[in-house]
Amino acid sequence: MTQGWRTSTRRQNGSPAVQRSVSVVRCYMRLSDNSRATEAIRQCLPDLLKDTTFAQVLKDDTTTERWLPQLVKNLQEGQVTDPRGIPLLPQ
């Protein structure tokens, strides 16, 4: 899935690539609200989301541009927060 996503995102410089990236980041953020899911995401989060691959794609979407570093931070620290940085209670 990651290879196809990388290829299609690079190929499409328009709205579909942005929408796809936003959806993927939003899904991972929502999953990271759950402590069990967070553990699973730590093990399988695509490298594309850990580096700056999507910085250019997301530059015009400030909300998602904020979510992506927050997601990576949540996974590194073990502290799950919402997109505003407010800690969430474990479920």
Secondary structure as UniProt FT lines:
FT   HELIX           2..11
FT   HELIX           15..31
FT   TURN            32..33
FT   HELIX           35..44
FT   HELIX           47..50
FT   TURN            53..54
FT   HELIX           55..58
FT   TURN            59..60
FT   HELIX           62..77
FT   TURN            83..84
//
